[in-house]
Amino acid sequence: MNTGKNGNYNIINNMKLKLEKSGKKRILAFHLLPILALSVLITAVYSQDKTMSEKDKMKLIQQHYTDAIKYFSTGDYAKAIRYWEEILKLDPAQTQPRKLIPAARTKLQDKNKILLIELKKSYIVGKYEDALEKISRLVENDPSNSYLTDLSDLLQNVTDNIGNRPGDDKTSRYIRTAIANLIETPDKIRKTFNILIYLSQITKDTGIKEFLKYLAKNNPVEYSSIQIIPGVDLLEQKIVATLNYIYDGKYDRAIMECNEVLEIDPVNITAMKRLGSAYYALKKTDKAKQVWQEVLKLNPNDKELKSFMK
């Protein structure tokens, strides 16, 4: 195996060729190629550090200081940090990198804050290709951040399967809600599953089904916990369940099902009325009235509810 300088360039070129030959070029992969190349070259250098003379080691440390300052001054804080970390590997007694790395991390965080705001603006309105481009830049800035790399993978799958969804149609609105929930509150992935399962049942959108498969594969426990009855869409299934739980006196379960219906369809009047009824049965009168008042805002002509609230 060639581990010399030419060998390292061959490794880099091979990585590039593999990316170019792949059927679908990944934005993130090309952004990371310079970083991967840097990693290969630095790794090759340090594989020889045990046999390096003290003079050569100090010369290399000085070169790394020069490179780190250069990258820091141009705003490439991730590369600057990498060089300072490598200096510490060569000589743990060095003190400057321990002071400079935290300063660079602060700068990196400040730089990323702006991109994170822009990222949110993109995915909130369903511009997932724009969001993917921004997350790729964030990963390039901070390639060791697992949260960013996971989010990049997620947005790549959203873009591949669902595409941009900026429209005002029902499906696009629901998709935006599901994706935003997944990004901002990943611990509440059940809400995203409920929305996507429902959309997969009422539309012929194959992209939604493919993205749902991707999510289910990566979150099998959460997905398998959702009961799906063949022949009935999930929204209708849950609306029926709310009434059954109320009849059985299982008001807490009725409340849970009503809330899940409202996570899918926030203005579902049937679910709102039954939510109020479940609260009322639990003697939570104030909560019941609050929910029913919201119903009357949506449907002022509900005579039955008006009469009941008098």
ChimeraX commands (.cxc) that place a marker at each C-alpha (Angstrom):
marker #1 position 0.00,0.00,0.00 radius 0.5
marker #1 position 1.40,3.41,-0.97 radius 0.5
marker #1 position 1.39,5.63,2.12 radius 0.5
marker #1 position 3.63,8.36,0.77 radius 0.5
marker #1 position 2.57,11.75,-0.51 radius 0.5
marker #1 position 1.49,10.43,-3.90 radius 0.5
marker #1 position -0.39,7.62,-2.18 radius 0.5
marker #1 position -2.39,10.14,-0.14 radius 0.5
marker #1 position -3.30,12.12,-3.26 radius 0.5
marker #1 position -4.46,8.85,-4.82 radius 0.5
marker #1 position -6.74,8.24,-1.80 radius 0.5
marker #1 position -8.25,11.73,-2.21 radius 0.5
marker #1 position -8.74,11.27,-5.96 radius 0.5
marker #1 position -10.38,7.88,-5.38 radius 0.5
marker #1 position -12.83,9.48,-2.94 radius 0.5
marker #1 position -13.66,12.14,-5.51 radius 0.5
marker #1 position -14.17,9.58,-8.29 radius 0.5
marker #1 position -16.51,7.52,-6.08 radius 0.5
marker #1 position -18.61,10.61,-5.42 radius 0.5
marker #1 position -18.71,11.54,-9.10 radius 0.5
marker #1 position -19.71,8.01,-10.17 radius 0.5
marker #1 position -22.55,7.72,-7.64 radius 0.5
marker #1 position -26.01,7.97,-9.16 radius 0.5
marker #1 position -27.09,10.93,-7.07 radius 0.5
marker #1 position -24.54,13.52,-6.02 radius 0.5
marker #1 position -24.91,14.55,-2.41 radius 0.5
marker #1 position -24.41,18.20,-1.58 radius 0.5
marker #1 position -22.93,17.39,1.79 radius 0.5
marker #1 position -20.37,14.97,0.38 radius 0.5
marker #1 position -18.89,17.58,-1.93 radius 0.5
marker #1 position -18.83,20.18,0.84 radius 0.5
marker #1 position -16.92,17.75,3.02 radius 0.5
marker #1 position -14.42,16.63,0.37 radius 0.5
marker #1 position -11.81,19.32,1.29 radius 0.5
marker #1 position -12.16,18.36,4.96 radius 0.5
marker #1 position -11.78,14.67,4.14 radius 0.5
marker #1 position -8.69,15.46,2.10 radius 0.5
marker #1 position -7.24,17.47,4.97 radius 0.5
marker #1 position -7.94,14.58,7.32 radius 0.5
marker #1 position -6.14,12.09,5.08 radius 0.5
marker #1 position -3.07,14.29,4.73 radius 0.5
marker #1 position -2.84,15.10,8.43 radius 0.5
marker #1 position -3.36,11.45,9.40 radius 0.5
marker #1 position -0.53,10.44,7.09 radius 0.5
marker #1 position 1.79,12.99,8.68 radius 0.5
marker #1 position 1.01,11.89,12.21 radius 0.5
marker #1 position 1.42,8.23,11.46 radius 0.5
marker #1 position 5.12,9.10,11.29 radius 0.5
marker #1 position 5.33,11.36,14.36 radius 0.5
marker #1 position 6.96,8.66,16.51 radius 0.5
marker #1 position 10.00,8.57,14.23 radius 0.5
marker #1 position 10.05,12.34,13.73 radius 0.5
marker #1 position 13.04,14.21,15.10 radius 0.5
marker #1 position 12.47,16.92,17.70 radius 0.5
marker #1 position 13.61,19.53,15.20 radius 0.5
marker #1 position 11.16,18.31,12.54 radius 0.5
marker #1 position 8.37,18.12,15.10 radius 0.5
marker #1 position 8.87,21.75,16.16 radius 0.5
marker #1 position 8.99,22.78,12.52 radius 0.5
marker #1 position 5.68,21.00,11.89 radius 0.5
marker #1 position 4.12,22.57,14.99 radius 0.5
marker #1 position 5.15,26.01,13.78 radius 0.5
marker #1 position 3.62,25.30,10.37 radius 0.5
marker #1 position 0.38,24.21,12.04 radius 0.5
marker #1 position 0.29,27.44,14.05 radius 0.5
marker #1 position 0.67,29.38,10.81 radius 0.5
marker #1 position -2.08,27.39,9.10 radius 0.5
marker #1 position -4.40,27.66,12.12 radius 0.5
marker #1 position -4.06,31.44,12.27 radius 0.5
marker #1 position -4.60,31.68,8.53 radius 0.5
marker #1 position -7.85,29.72,8.72 radius 0.5
marker #1 position -8.99,31.57,11.84 radius 0.5
marker #1 position -8.45,34.94,10.15 radius 0.5
marker #1 position -10.51,33.85,7.12 radius 0.5
marker #1 position -13.38,32.59,9.29 radius 0.5
marker #1 position -12.74,28.88,8.76 radius 0.5
marker #1 position -12.82,28.16,12.48 radius 0.5
marker #1 position -13.33,24.39,12.16 radius 0.5
marker #1 position -10.04,23.96,10.28 radius 0.5
marker #1 position -8.24,26.27,12.70 radius 0.5
marker #1 position -9.47,24.15,15.61 radius 0.5
marker #1 position -8.34,20.99,13.86 radius 0.5
marker #1 position -4.78,22.28,13.45 radius 0.5
marker #1 position -4.60,23.42,17.08 radius 0.5
marker #1 position -5.86,20.02,18.20 radius 0.5
marker #1 position -3.18,18.35,16.11 radius 0.5
marker #1 position -0.54,20.56,17.74 radius 0.5
marker #1 position -1.66,19.25,21.13 radius 0.5
marker #1 position -1.33,15.70,19.85 radius 0.5
marker #1 position 2.27,16.42,18.86 radius 0.5
marker #1 position 3.09,18.30,22.03 radius 0.5
marker #1 position 0.51,18.26,24.88 radius 0.5
marker #1 position 2.63,20.82,26.76 radius 0.5
marker #1 position 1.70,23.55,24.28 radius 0.5
marker #1 position -0.47,26.16,26.06 radius 0.5
marker #1 position -1.63,28.47,23.26 radius 0.5
marker #1 position -3.98,25.98,21.56 radius 0.5
marker #1 position -5.82,25.44,24.85 radius 0.5
marker #1 position -6.61,29.16,24.90 radius 0.5
marker #1 position -7.28,29.55,21.19 radius 0.5
marker #1 position -9.57,26.54,20.67 radius 0.5
marker #1 position -12.35,27.85,23.01 radius 0.5
marker #1 position -12.17,31.26,21.30 radius 0.5
marker #1 position -12.53,29.61,17.89 radius 0.5
marker #1 position -15.45,27.47,19.10 radius 0.5
marker #1 position -17.24,30.63,20.30 radius 0.5
marker #1 position -16.68,32.24,16.91 radius 0.5
marker #1 position -17.94,29.08,15.22 radius 0.5
marker #1 position -21.10,29.06,17.33 radius 0.5
marker #1 position -21.78,32.72,16.53 radius 0.5
marker #1 position -21.27,32.03,12.83 radius 0.5
marker #1 position -23.59,29.04,12.99 radius 0.5
marker #1 position -26.34,30.96,14.81 radius 0.5
marker #1 position -27.02,33.07,11.74 radius 0.5
marker #1 position -27.12,30.02,9.48 radius 0.5
marker #1 position -29.40,28.20,11.93 radius 0.5
marker #1 position -31.88,31.09,11.80 radius 0.5
marker #1 position -31.79,31.01,7.99 radius 0.5
marker #1 position -32.16,27.23,8.08 radius 0.5
marker #1 position -35.35,27.46,10.14 radius 0.5
marker #1 position -36.79,30.13,7.85 radius 0.5
marker #1 position -36.31,27.73,4.94 radius 0.5
marker #1 position -37.81,24.55,6.38 radius 0.5
marker #1 position -40.74,26.34,8.03 radius 0.5
marker #1 position -42.00,27.44,4.60 radius 0.5
marker #1 position -41.23,24.09,2.96 radius 0.5
marker #1 position -38.13,25.16,1.02 radius 0.5
marker #1 position -36.24,21.99,1.84 radius 0.5
marker #1 position -33.62,22.32,-0.90 radius 0.5
marker #1 position -32.61,25.70,0.55 radius 0.5
marker #1 position -32.58,24.16,4.01 radius 0.5
marker #1 position -30.32,21.35,2.79 radius 0.5
marker #1 position -27.85,23.84,1.32 radius 0.5
marker #1 position -27.72,25.73,4.63 radius 0.5
marker #1 position -27.27,22.60,6.76 radius 0.5
marker #1 position -24.47,21.52,4.42 radius 0.5
marker #1 position -22.68,24.78,5.14 radius 0.5
marker #1 position -23.22,24.28,8.86 radius 0.5
marker #1 position -21.71,20.79,8.69 radius 0.5
marker #1 position -18.80,22.18,6.72 radius 0.5
marker #1 position -18.25,24.71,9.52 radius 0.5
marker #1 position -18.53,22.08,12.25 radius 0.5
marker #1 position -18.09,18.56,10.81 radius 0.5
marker #1 position -17.74,16.87,14.20 radius 0.5
marker #1 position -21.20,18.04,15.34 radius 0.5
marker #1 position -23.38,14.90,15.31 radius 0.5
marker #1 position -26.62,16.91,15.63 radius 0.5
marker #1 position -25.83,18.79,12.42 radius 0.5
marker #1 position -24.77,15.68,10.49 radius 0.5
marker #1 position -27.95,13.83,11.57 radius 0.5
marker #1 position -30.08,16.82,10.56 radius 0.5
marker #1 position -28.30,16.94,7.21 radius 0.5
marker #1 position -29.14,13.28,6.61 radius 0.5
marker #1 position -32.77,13.94,7.52 radius 0.5
marker #1 position -33.08,16.93,5.18 radius 0.5
marker #1 position -31.38,15.00,2.39 radius 0.5
marker #1 position -34.10,12.35,2.69 radius 0.5
marker #1 position -36.84,14.98,2.84 radius 0.5
marker #1 position -35.48,16.59,-0.33 radius 0.5
marker #1 position -35.03,13.27,-2.15 radius 0.5
marker #1 position -38.50,11.93,-1.33 radius 0.5
marker #1 position -40.79,14.87,-0.67 radius 0.5
marker #1 position -39.11,17.83,-2.37 radius 0.5
marker #1 position -40.07,21.44,-1.77 radius 0.5
marker #1 position -43.57,21.97,-0.35 radius 0.5
marker #1 position -44.24,25.72,-0.13 radius 0.5
marker #1 position -47.86,25.48,-1.34 radius 0.5
marker #1 position -51.03,26.32,0.56 radius 0.5
marker #1 position -52.76,23.01,-0.20 radius 0.5
marker #1 position -53.68,20.71,2.70 radius 0.5
marker #1 position -50.96,18.13,1.97 radius 0.5
marker #1 position -48.18,20.73,1.85 radius 0.5
marker #1 position -49.37,22.39,5.07 radius 0.5
marker #1 position -49.48,19.08,6.90 radius 0.5
marker #1 position -46.05,18.06,5.60 radius 0.5
marker #1 position -44.52,21.32,6.83 radius 0.5
marker #1 position -46.02,20.75,10.26 radius 0.5
marker #1 position -44.70,17.17,10.37 radius 0.5
marker #1 position -41.15,18.09,9.30 radius 0.5
marker #1 position -40.93,21.12,11.59 radius 0.5
marker #1 position -42.09,18.99,14.52 radius 0.5
marker #1 position -39.50,16.34,13.66 radius 0.5
marker #1 position -36.67,18.89,13.60 radius 0.5
marker #1 position -37.68,20.98,16.60 radius 0.5
marker #1 position -39.12,18.33,18.93 radius 0.5
marker #1 position -37.68,14.96,17.85 radius 0.5
marker #1 position -38.83,13.42,21.15 radius 0.5
marker #1 position -42.40,13.93,19.90 radius 0.5
marker #1 position -41.90,11.95,16.71 radius 0.5
marker #1 position -45.26,10.22,17.22 radius 0.5
marker #1 position -46.95,13.42,16.03 radius 0.5
marker #1 position -44.91,13.36,12.83 radius 0.5
marker #1 position -45.73,9.68,12.31 radius 0.5
marker #1 position -49.46,10.32,12.81 radius 0.5
marker #1 position -49.49,13.12,10.24 radius 0.5
marker #1 position -47.45,11.23,7.64 radius 0.5
marker #1 position -49.42,8.00,8.09 radius 0.5
marker #1 position -52.66,9.92,7.58 radius 0.5
marker #1 position -51.31,11.67,4.46 radius 0.5
marker #1 position -50.05,8.37,3.05 radius 0.5
marker #1 position -53.58,7.01,3.41 radius 0.5
marker #1 position -55.50,9.88,1.79 radius 0.5
marker #1 position -53.07,10.78,-1.04 radius 0.5
marker #1 position -51.27,8.91,-3.81 radius 0.5
marker #1 position -48.04,10.74,-3.04 radius 0.5
marker #1 position -45.34,8.05,-3.26 radius 0.5
marker #1 position -42.72,10.44,-1.85 radius 0.5
marker #1 position -44.57,10.63,1.47 radius 0.5
marker #1 position -44.71,6.83,1.63 radius 0.5
marker #1 position -40.97,6.53,0.93 radius 0.5
marker #1 position -40.07,9.11,3.55 radius 0.5
marker #1 position -42.36,7.34,6.02 radius 0.5
marker #1 position -40.46,4.09,5.36 radius 0.5
marker #1 position -37.18,5.89,6.06 radius 0.5
marker #1 position -38.49,7.26,9.37 radius 0.5
marker #1 position -40.00,3.92,10.40 radius 0.5
marker #1 position -36.74,2.11,9.69 radius 0.5
marker #1 position -34.83,4.54,11.91 radius 0.5
marker #1 position -37.50,4.69,14.64 radius 0.5
marker #1 position -39.07,1.20,14.69 radius 0.5
marker #1 position -40.29,1.28,18.31 radius 0.5
marker #1 position -42.17,4.56,17.93 radius 0.5
marker #1 position -43.66,3.54,14.59 radius 0.5
marker #1 position -44.81,0.09,15.75 radius 0.5
marker #1 position -46.57,1.65,18.76 radius 0.5
marker #1 position -49.15,3.23,16.43 radius 0.5
marker #1 position -52.09,0.95,15.72 radius 0.5
marker #1 position -53.29,1.13,12.12 radius 0.5
marker #1 position -56.64,-0.40,11.16 radius 0.5
marker #1 position -56.83,-1.39,7.46 radius 0.5
marker #1 position -59.53,0.33,5.43 radius 0.5
marker #1 position -59.89,3.33,7.76 radius 0.5
marker #1 position -57.73,6.44,7.66 radius 0.5
marker #1 position -55.93,7.26,10.89 radius 0.5
marker #1 position -57.87,10.45,11.54 radius 0.5
marker #1 position -61.26,8.73,11.34 radius 0.5
marker #1 position -59.91,5.81,13.37 radius 0.5
marker #1 position -58.91,8.11,16.20 radius 0.5
marker #1 position -62.15,10.12,16.10 radius 0.5
marker #1 position -64.12,6.88,16.56 radius 0.5
marker #1 position -61.77,5.88,19.38 radius 0.5
marker #1 position -62.42,9.15,21.24 radius 0.5
marker #1 position -66.15,8.37,21.42 radius 0.5
marker #1 position -65.56,4.77,22.48 radius 0.5
marker #1 position -63.26,5.86,25.31 radius 0.5
marker #1 position -65.82,8.39,26.52 radius 0.5
marker #1 position -68.57,5.76,26.52 radius 0.5
marker #1 position -66.27,3.39,28.45 radius 0.5
marker #1 position -65.46,6.08,31.01 radius 0.5
marker #1 position -61.79,6.13,29.96 radius 0.5
marker #1 position -61.63,9.91,29.84 radius 0.5
marker #1 position -57.85,10.24,30.04 radius 0.5
marker #1 position -57.49,7.99,26.99 radius 0.5
marker #1 position -60.19,9.99,25.24 radius 0.5
marker #1 position -58.23,13.19,25.91 radius 0.5
marker #1 position -55.05,11.62,24.53 radius 0.5
marker #1 position -56.80,10.51,21.33 radius 0.5
marker #1 position -58.50,13.90,20.90 radius 0.5
marker #1 position -55.16,15.66,21.22 radius 0.5
marker #1 position -53.62,13.35,18.62 radius 0.5
marker #1 position -56.48,14.12,16.24 radius 0.5
marker #1 position -55.86,17.83,16.78 radius 0.5
marker #1 position -52.14,17.37,16.12 radius 0.5
marker #1 position -53.13,16.10,12.68 radius 0.5
marker #1 position -56.06,18.44,12.11 radius 0.5
marker #1 position -55.89,21.45,14.51 radius 0.5
marker #1 position -59.43,22.61,13.68 radius 0.5
marker #1 position -61.27,19.30,13.89 radius 0.5
marker #1 position -64.47,20.37,15.58 radius 0.5
marker #1 position -65.62,16.85,16.49 radius 0.5
marker #1 position -62.38,16.18,18.36 radius 0.5
marker #1 position -62.54,19.56,20.09 radius 0.5
marker #1 position -66.10,18.98,21.29 radius 0.5
marker #1 position -65.25,15.52,22.61 radius 0.5
marker #1 position -62.11,16.87,24.27 radius 0.5
marker #1 position -64.31,19.32,26.13 radius 0.5
marker #1 position -66.70,16.53,27.08 radius 0.5
marker #1 position -63.84,14.40,28.48 radius 0.5
marker #1 position -62.59,17.32,30.58 radius 0.5
marker #1 position -66.14,17.98,31.78 radius 0.5
marker #1 position -66.56,14.33,32.81 radius 0.5
marker #1 position -63.35,14.63,34.86 radius 0.5
marker #1 position -64.88,17.72,36.54 radius 0.5
marker #1 position -62.33,19.98,34.86 radius 0.5
marker #1 position -65.04,22.45,34.00 radius 0.5
marker #1 position -62.79,25.43,33.24 radius 0.5
marker #1 position -60.77,23.44,30.71 radius 0.5
marker #1 position -63.95,22.08,29.15 radius 0.5
marker #1 position -65.43,25.57,28.71 radius 0.5
marker #1 position -62.15,26.87,27.30 radius 0.5
marker #1 position -62.15,24.17,24.61 radius 0.5
marker #1 position -65.83,24.65,23.80 radius 0.5
marker #1 position -65.34,28.41,23.45 radius 0.5
marker #1 position -62.71,27.68,20.81 radius 0.5
marker #1 position -65.28,25.50,19.04 radius 0.5
marker #1 position -67.79,28.36,19.01 radius 0.5
marker #1 position -65.19,30.64,17.44 radius 0.5
marker #1 position -64.90,28.16,14.58 radius 0.5
marker #1 position -68.62,27.35,14.46 radius 0.5
marker #1 position -70.70,30.15,16.02 radius 0.5
marker #1 position -73.95,28.49,14.92 radius 0.5
marker #1 position -73.53,25.36,17.06 radius 0.5
marker #1 position -76.87,25.68,18.88 radius 0.5
marker #1 position -76.44,22.47,20.87 radius 0.5
marker #1 position -73.12,23.62,22.34 radius 0.5
marker #1 position -74.43,27.13,23.00 radius 0.5
marker #1 position -77.38,25.69,24.87 radius 0.5
marker #1 position -75.19,23.35,26.92 radius 0.5
marker #1 position -72.85,26.15,28.00 radius 0.5
marker #1 position -75.65,28.39,29.34 radius 0.5
marker link #1:1,2 radius 0.2
marker link #1:2,3 radius 0.2
marker link #1:3,4 radius 0.2
marker link #1:4,5 radius 0.2
marker link #1:5,6 radius 0.2
marker link #1:6,7 radius 0.2
marker link #1:7,8 radius 0.2
marker link #1:8,9 radius 0.2
marker link #1:9,10 radius 0.2
marker link #1:10,11 radius 0.2
marker link #1:11,12 radius 0.2
marker link #1:12,13 radius 0.2
marker link #1:13,14 radius 0.2
marker link #1:14,15 radius 0.2
marker link #1:15,16 radius 0.2
marker link #1:16,17 radius 0.2
marker link #1:17,18 radius 0.2
marker link #1:18,19 radius 0.2
marker link #1:19,20 radius 0.2
marker link #1:20,21 radius 0.2
marker link #1:21,22 radius 0.2
marker link #1:22,23 radius 0.2
marker link #1:23,24 radius 0.2
marker link #1:24,25 radius 0.2
marker link #1:25,26 radius 0.2
marker link #1:26,27 radius 0.2
marker link #1:27,28 radius 0.2
marker link #1:28,29 radius 0.2
marker link #1:29,30 radius 0.2
marker link #1:30,31 radius 0.2
marker link #1:31,32 radius 0.2
marker link #1:32,33 radius 0.2
marker link #1:33,34 radius 0.2
marker link #1:34,35 radius 0.2
marker link #1:35,36 radius 0.2
marker link #1:36,37 radius 0.2
marker link #1:37,38 radius 0.2
marker link #1:38,39 radius 0.2
marker link #1:39,40 radius 0.2
marker link #1:40,41 radius 0.2
marker link #1:41,42 radius 0.2
marker link #1:42,43 radius 0.2
marker link #1:43,44 radius 0.2
marker link #1:44,45 radius 0.2
marker link #1:45,46 radius 0.2
marker link #1:46,47 radius 0.2
marker link #1:47,48 radius 0.2
marker link #1:48,49 radius 0.2
marker link #1:49,50 radius 0.2
marker link #1:50,51 radius 0.2
marker link #1:51,52 radius 0.2
marker link #1:52,53 radius 0.2
marker link #1:53,54 radius 0.2
marker link #1:54,55 radius 0.2
marker link #1:55,56 radius 0.2
marker link #1:56,57 radius 0.2
marker link #1:57,58 radius 0.2
marker link #1:58,59 radius 0.2
marker link #1:59,60 radius 0.2
marker link #1:60,61 radius 0.2
marker link #1:61,62 radius 0.2
marker link #1:62,63 radius 0.2
marker link #1:63,64 radius 0.2
marker link #1:64,65 radius 0.2
marker link #1:65,66 radius 0.2
marker link #1:66,67 radius 0.2
marker link #1:67,68 radius 0.2
marker link #1:68,69 radius 0.2
marker link #1:69,70 radius 0.2
marker link #1:70,71 radius 0.2
marker link #1:71,72 radius 0.2
marker link #1:72,73 radius 0.2
marker link #1:73,74 radius 0.2
marker link #1:74,75 radius 0.2
marker link #1:75,76 radius 0.2
marker link #1:76,77 radius 0.2
marker link #1:77,78 radius 0.2
marker link #1:78,79 radius 0.2
marker link #1:79,80 radius 0.2
marker link #1:80,81 radius 0.2
marker link #1:81,82 radius 0.2
marker link #1:82,83 radius 0.2
marker link #1:83,84 radius 0.2
marker link #1:84,85 radius 0.2
marker link #1:85,86 radius 0.2
marker link #1:86,87 radius 0.2
marker link #1:87,88 radius 0.2
marker link #1:88,89 radius 0.2
marker link #1:89,90 radius 0.2
marker link #1:90,91 radius 0.2
marker link #1:91,92 radius 0.2
marker link #1:92,93 radius 0.2
marker link #1:93,94 radius 0.2
marker link #1:94,95 radius 0.2
marker link #1:95,96 radius 0.2
marker link #1:96,97 radius 0.2
marker link #1:97,98 radius 0.2
marker link #1:98,99 radius 0.2
marker link #1:99,100 radius 0.2
marker link #1:100,101 radius 0.2
marker link #1:101,102 radius 0.2
marker link #1:102,103 radius 0.2
marker link #1:103,104 radius 0.2
marker link #1:104,105 radius 0.2
marker link #1:105,106 radius 0.2
marker link #1:106,107 radius 0.2
marker link #1:107,108 radius 0.2
marker link #1:108,109 radius 0.2
marker link #1:109,110 radius 0.2
marker link #1:110,111 radius 0.2
marker link #1:111,112 radius 0.2
marker link #1:112,113 radius 0.2
marker link #1:113,114 radius 0.2
marker link #1:114,115 radius 0.2
marker link #1:115,116 radius 0.2
marker link #1:116,117 radius 0.2
marker link #1:117,118 radius 0.2
marker link #1:118,119 radius 0.2
marker link #1:119,120 radius 0.2
marker link #1:120,121 radius 0.2
marker link #1:121,122 radius 0.2
marker link #1:122,123 radius 0.2
marker link #1:123,124 radius 0.2
marker link #1:124,125 radius 0.2
marker link #1:125,126 radius 0.2
marker link #1:126,127 radius 0.2
marker link #1:127,128 radius 0.2
marker link #1:128,129 radius 0.2
marker link #1:129,130 radius 0.2
marker link #1:130,131 radius 0.2
marker link #1:131,132 radius 0.2
marker link #1:132,133 radius 0.2
marker link #1:133,134 radius 0.2
marker link #1:134,135 radius 0.2
marker link #1:135,136 radius 0.2
marker link #1:136,137 radius 0.2
marker link #1:137,138 radius 0.2
marker link #1:138,139 radius 0.2
marker link #1:139,140 radius 0.2
marker link #1:140,141 radius 0.2
marker link #1:141,142 radius 0.2
marker link #1:142,143 radius 0.2
marker link #1:143,144 radius 0.2
marker link #1:144,145 radius 0.2
marker link #1:145,146 radius 0.2
marker link #1:146,147 radius 0.2
marker link #1:147,148 radius 0.2
marker link #1:148,149 radius 0.2
marker link #1:149,150 radius 0.2
marker link #1:150,151 radius 0.2
marker link #1:151,152 radius 0.2
marker link #1:152,153 radius 0.2
marker link #1:153,154 radius 0.2
marker link #1:154,155 radius 0.2
marker link #1:155,156 radius 0.2
marker link #1:156,157 radius 0.2
marker link #1:157,158 radius 0.2
marker link #1:158,159 radius 0.2
marker link #1:159,160 radius 0.2
marker link #1:160,161 radius 0.2
marker link #1:161,162 radius 0.2
marker link #1:162,163 radius 0.2
marker link #1:163,164 radius 0.2
marker link #1:164,165 radius 0.2
marker link #1:165,166 radius 0.2
marker link #1:166,167 radius 0.2
marker link #1:167,168 radius 0.2
marker link #1:168,169 radius 0.2
marker link #1:169,170 radius 0.2
marker link #1:170,171 radius 0.2
marker link #1:171,172 radius 0.2
marker link #1:172,173 radius 0.2
marker link #1:173,174 radius 0.2
marker link #1:174,175 radius 0.2
marker link #1:175,176 radius 0.2
marker link #1:176,177 radius 0.2
marker link #1:177,178 radius 0.2
marker link #1:178,179 radius 0.2
marker link #1:179,180 radius 0.2
marker link #1:180,181 radius 0.2
marker link #1:181,182 radius 0.2
marker link #1:182,183 radius 0.2
marker link #1:183,184 radius 0.2
marker link #1:184,185 radius 0.2
marker link #1:185,186 radius 0.2
marker link #1:186,187 radius 0.2
marker link #1:187,188 radius 0.2
marker link #1:188,189 radius 0.2
marker link #1:189,190 radius 0.2
marker link #1:190,191 radius 0.2
marker link #1:191,192 radius 0.2
marker link #1:192,193 radius 0.2
marker link #1:193,194 radius 0.2
marker link #1:194,195 radius 0.2
marker link #1:195,196 radius 0.2
marker link #1:196,197 radius 0.2
marker link #1:197,198 radius 0.2
marker link #1:198,199 radius 0.2
marker link #1:199,200 radius 0.2
marker link #1:200,201 radius 0.2
marker link #1:201,202 radius 0.2
marker link #1:202,203 radius 0.2
marker link #1:203,204 radius 0.2
marker link #1:204,205 radius 0.2
marker link #1:205,206 radius 0.2
marker link #1:206,207 radius 0.2
marker link #1:207,208 radius 0.2
marker link #1:208,209 radius 0.2
marker link #1:209,210 radius 0.2
marker link #1:210,211 radius 0.2
marker link #1:211,212 radius 0.2
marker link #1:212,213 radius 0.2
marker link #1:213,214 radius 0.2
marker link #1:214,215 radius 0.2
marker link #1:215,216 radius 0.2
marker link #1:216,217 radius 0.2
marker link #1:217,218 radius 0.2
marker link #1:218,219 radius 0.2
marker link #1:219,220 radius 0.2
marker link #1:220,221 radius 0.2
marker link #1:221,222 radius 0.2
marker link #1:222,223 radius 0.2
marker link #1:223,224 radius 0.2
marker link #1:224,225 radius 0.2
marker link #1:225,226 radius 0.2
marker link #1:226,227 radius 0.2
marker link #1:227,228 radius 0.2
marker link #1:228,229 radius 0.2
marker link #1:229,230 radius 0.2
marker link #1:230,231 radius 0.2
marker link #1:231,232 radius 0.2
marker link #1:232,233 radius 0.2
marker link #1:233,234 radius 0.2
marker link #1:234,235 radius 0.2
marker link #1:235,236 radius 0.2
marker link #1:236,237 radius 0.2
marker link #1:237,238 radius 0.2
marker link #1:238,239 radius 0.2
marker link #1:239,240 radius 0.2
marker link #1:240,241 radius 0.2
marker link #1:241,242 radius 0.2
marker link #1:242,243 radius 0.2
marker link #1:243,244 radius 0.2
marker link #1:244,245 radius 0.2
marker link #1:245,246 radius 0.2
marker link #1:246,247 radius 0.2
marker link #1:247,248 radius 0.2
marker link #1:248,249 radius 0.2
marker link #1:249,250 radius 0.2
marker link #1:250,251 radius 0.2
marker link #1:251,252 radius 0.2
marker link #1:252,253 radius 0.2
marker link #1:253,254 radius 0.2
marker link #1:254,255 radius 0.2
marker link #1:255,256 radius 0.2
marker link #1:256,257 radius 0.2
marker link #1:257,258 radius 0.2
marker link #1:258,259 radius 0.2
marker link #1:259,260 radius 0.2
marker link #1:260,261 radius 0.2
marker link #1:261,262 radius 0.2
marker link #1:262,263 radius 0.2
marker link #1:263,264 radius 0.2
marker link #1:264,265 radius 0.2
marker link #1:265,266 radius 0.2
marker link #1:266,267 radius 0.2
marker link #1:267,268 radius 0.2
marker link #1:268,269 radius 0.2
marker link #1:269,270 radius 0.2
marker link #1:270,271 radius 0.2
marker link #1:271,272 radius 0.2
marker link #1:272,273 radius 0.2
marker link #1:273,274 radius 0.2
marker link #1:274,275 radius 0.2
marker link #1:275,276 radius 0.2
marker link #1:276,277 radius 0.2
marker link #1:277,278 radius 0.2
marker link #1:278,279 radius 0.2
marker link #1:279,280 radius 0.2
marker link #1:280,281 radius 0.2
marker link #1:281,282 radius 0.2
marker link #1:282,283 radius 0.2
marker link #1:283,284 radius 0.2
marker link #1:284,285 radius 0.2
marker link #1:285,286 radius 0.2
marker link #1:286,287 radius 0.2
marker link #1:287,288 radius 0.2
marker link #1:288,289 radius 0.2
marker link #1:289,290 radius 0.2
marker link #1:290,291 radius 0.2
marker link #1:291,292 radius 0.2
marker link #1:292,293 radius 0.2
marker link #1:293,294 radius 0.2
marker link #1:294,295 radius 0.2
marker link #1:295,296 radius 0.2
marker link #1:296,297 radius 0.2
marker link #1:297,298 radius 0.2
marker link #1:298,299 radius 0.2
marker link #1:299,300 radius 0.2
marker link #1:300,301 radius 0.2
marker link #1:301,302 radius 0.2
marker link #1:302,303 radius 0.2
marker link #1:303,304 radius 0.2
marker link #1:304,305 radius 0.2
marker link #1:305,306 radius 0.2
marker link #1:306,307 radius 0.2
marker link #1:307,308 radius 0.2
marker link #1:308,309 radius 0.2
marker link #1:309,310 radius 0.2
view
